[in-house]
Amino acid sequence: MQGNLPPEAQEKIEQLQDLQETAQEVAVQKQEAESSLTEAESALEELENVDEDTTMYRNVGELLVETEYEQAEEDLEDKVDTLEIRLETLEKQEERVQDQFESLQEELEDLLGGGGGMGGPAGPGGPGAGGA
């Protein structure tokens, strides 16, 4: 079917597919960042229940290395801060990709004469595409 489309429309469909892949990659990275953030926040909360004189260890590659309570707390706080910033950045990136996707989809629909009959690009349209 794409062979019948004008070259400009084919190019926009390819761009939409690229944006869809980018959106999926960002979603995976966002999920990983959320998971890491939850884990770091839980560790920080658990640290509050630990006596400051308790021997502490941290992972360094495959090793556990002894560390001070204050250093462990500082490291976890830094990790939480970094992950919060990372998550914020990924959310903004996700919004930009979505905006680009919608804009490109509108351009394609306009190019195809309103796109009413075609329903826009098949596939990248998201949930509900294709009917029940």
Protein Blocks (a to p, Z undefined) as FASTA:
>chain_A
ZZmpcfklmmmmmmmmmmmmmmmmmmmmmmmmmmmmmmmmmmmmmmmmpcfkbccdddeh
jbccdddfklmmmmmmmmmmmmmmmmmmmmmmmmmmmmmmmmmmmmmmmmnooolmnnpa
ehjloghihiZZ
